[in-house]
């Protein structure tokens, strides 16, 4: 009796030993099927319960023979994989690039940009033709005959002193008042193109009256007319009265012809036109104030 009990005990232990792998396999199958449901929550469990096809799979796994190869054990690792996927941390957020970075990169681009090449200098224009300067509008570029002066302020001081002395002598009415001015010049002023002897006597001979007052009146009108600064920058530079002595006759305006008639008569005008130039009395003083001439003709 005792032997029988021991045998039963041994066989019972062997049976329990054979059932243990089966129980382990069933537990593994249960974890394989129920693990994701437990991790996903009650809602997923309900969805899983509604799928009846998975139950036979669990039963089939429970009924698997005890001698099933051990190669099926790795299947238990599947829930861990699913769990790892479900618990996979979110991808790290890549920090946005610093907004200042493009600005730093753009700086070298600006430095690399070559500076614009300087524009080539324009070639100098050719000199204007000499004829163009004759029609210039400014006083400095005007031909001498167009640069008419009328004010004593435009005269250099030496010229103005001589001009004032001659004018005072003409206003005096005494032709002898010219003698001191004549003798102060060396050589004396010219009153004709040849030797005239005594200049006062010669001037009286040109006057329509014996005292020479007409010639003094002509001198006064000449000194009060417009004048020119001619032959500038040369040894022959001269302040010349009246400006008609160098002015082209064909350029005289009606107003200028009226002004000319304050100096000459109609007969003188005809002689001037016939000759083609002004040939009445004219007077010249150089820039140093020396009186050079008072004469008529050409």
ChimeraX attribute file (.defattr): number of C-alpha atoms within 10 A of each C-alpha:
attribute: neighborCount
match mode: 1-to-1
recipient: residues
	/A:1	6
	/A:2	7
	/A:3	8
	/A:4	9
	/A:5	10
	/A:6	11
	/A:7	12
	/A:8	12
	/A:9	12
	/A:10	12
	/A:11	12
	/A:12	12
	/A:13	12
	/A:14	12
	/A:15	11
	/A:16	11
	/A:17	11
	/A:18	14
	/A:19	14
	/A:20	13
	/A:21	15
	/A:22	19
	/A:23	14
	/A:24	13
	/A:25	23
	/A:26	19
	/A:27	16
	/A:28	20
	/A:29	21
	/A:30	16
	/A:31	17
	/A:32	18
	/A:33	19
	/A:34	15
	/A:35	17
	/A:36	19
	/A:37	18
	/A:38	13
	/A:39	15
	/A:40	13
	/A:41	10
	/A:42	11
	/A:43	10
	/A:44	14
	/A:45	15
	/A:46	11
	/A:47	10
	/A:48	17
	/A:49	12
	/A:50	10
	/A:51	9
	/A:52	9
	/A:53	10
	/A:54	13
	/A:55	13
	/A:56	10
	/A:57	13
	/A:58	18
	/A:59	13
	/A:60	13
	/A:61	17
	/A:62	19
	/A:63	13
	/A:64	13
	/A:65	14
	/A:66	15
	/A:67	9
	/A:68	12
	/A:69	8
	/A:70	8
	/A:71	7
	/A:72	9
	/A:73	12
	/A:74	8
	/A:75	12
	/A:76	17
	/A:77	13
	/A:78	15
	/A:79	17
	/A:80	14
	/A:81	11
	/A:82	14
	/A:83	15
	/A:84	11
	/A:85	10
	/A:86	12
	/A:87	10
	/A:88	9
	/A:89	8
	/A:90	6
	/A:91	6
	/A:92	6
	/A:93	6
	/A:94	6
	/A:95	6
	/A:96	6
	/A:97	8
	/A:98	8
	/A:99	8
	/A:100	8
	/A:101	9
	/A:102	10
	/A:103	10
	/A:104	10
	/A:105	10
	/A:106	11
	/A:107	10
	/A:108	10
	/A:109	10
	/A:110	10
	/A:111	9
	/A:112	9
	/A:113	8
	/A:114	8
	/A:115	8
	/A:116	6
	/A:117	6
	/A:118	6
	/A:119	6
	/A:120	6
	/A:121	6
	/A:122	6
	/A:123	6
	/A:124	6
	/A:125	6
	/A:126	6
	/A:127	6
	/A:128	8
	/A:129	8
	/A:130	8
	/A:131	8
	/A:132	8
	/A:133	12
	/A:134	13
	/A:135	12
	/A:136	12
	/A:137	11
	/A:138	9
	/A:139	11
	/A:140	9
	/A:141	13
	/A:142	15
	/A:143	16
	/A:144	18
	/A:145	16
	/A:146	17
	/A:147	18
	/A:148	19
	/A:149	18
	/A:150	16
	/A:151	11
	/A:152	16
	/A:153	9
	/A:154	11
	/A:155	19
	/A:156	14
	/A:157	14
	/A:158	14
	/A:159	21
	/A:160	17
	/A:161	15
	/A:162	18
	/A:163	20
	/A:164	13
	/A:165	13
	/A:166	20
	/A:167	20
	/A:168	14
	/A:169	20
	/A:170	24
	/A:171	15
	/A:172	14
	/A:173	16
	/A:174	13
	/A:175	20
	/A:176	15
	/A:177	17
	/A:178	19
	/A:179	13
	/A:180	10
	/A:181	17
	/A:182	19
	/A:183	12
	/A:184	12
	/A:185	12
	/A:186	10
	/A:187	11
	/A:188	15
	/A:189	21
	/A:190	18
	/A:191	20
	/A:192	15
	/A:193	10
	/A:194	7
	/A:195	9
	/A:196	13
	/A:197	8
	/A:198	9
	/A:199	19
	/A:200	17
	/A:201	15
	/A:202	14
	/A:203	21
	/A:204	18
	/A:205	14
	/A:206	12
	/A:207	16
	/A:208	11
	/A:209	11
	/A:210	12
	/A:211	17
	/A:212	21
	/A:213	20
	/A:214	19
	/A:215	21
	/A:216	24
	/A:217	17
	/A:218	17
	/A:219	23
	/A:220	17
	/A:221	17
	/A:222	22
	/A:223	22
	/A:224	15
	/A:225	19
	/A:226	19
	/A:227	26
	/A:228	24
	/A:229	22
	/A:230	19
	/A:231	12
	/A:232	12
	/A:233	8
	/A:234	8
	/A:235	9
	/A:236	11
	/A:237	15
	/A:238	24
	/A:239	25
	/A:240	22
	/A:241	25
	/A:242	27
	/A:243	25
	/A:244	25
	/A:245	20
	/A:246	17
	/A:247	17
	/A:248	13
	/A:249	16
	/A:250	9
	/A:251	8
	/A:252	13
	/A:253	10
	/A:254	9
	/A:255	8
	/A:256	12
	/A:257	13
	/A:258	11
	/A:259	14
	/A:260	18
	/A:261	12
	/A:262	12
	/A:263	18
	/A:264	14
	/A:265	11
	/A:266	9
	/A:267	9
	/A:268	15
	/A:269	19
	/A:270	11
	/A:271	15
	/A:272	17
	/A:273	14
	/A:274	9
	/A:275	11
	/A:276	12
	/A:277	19
	/A:278	24
	/A:279	18
	/A:280	18
	/A:281	21
	/A:282	22
	/A:283	23
	/A:284	26
	/A:285	23
	/A:286	20
	/A:287	20
	/A:288	13
	/A:289	19
	/A:290	22
	/A:291	26
	/A:292	20
	/A:293	18
	/A:294	18
	/A:295	19
	/A:296	14
	/A:297	12
	/A:298	12
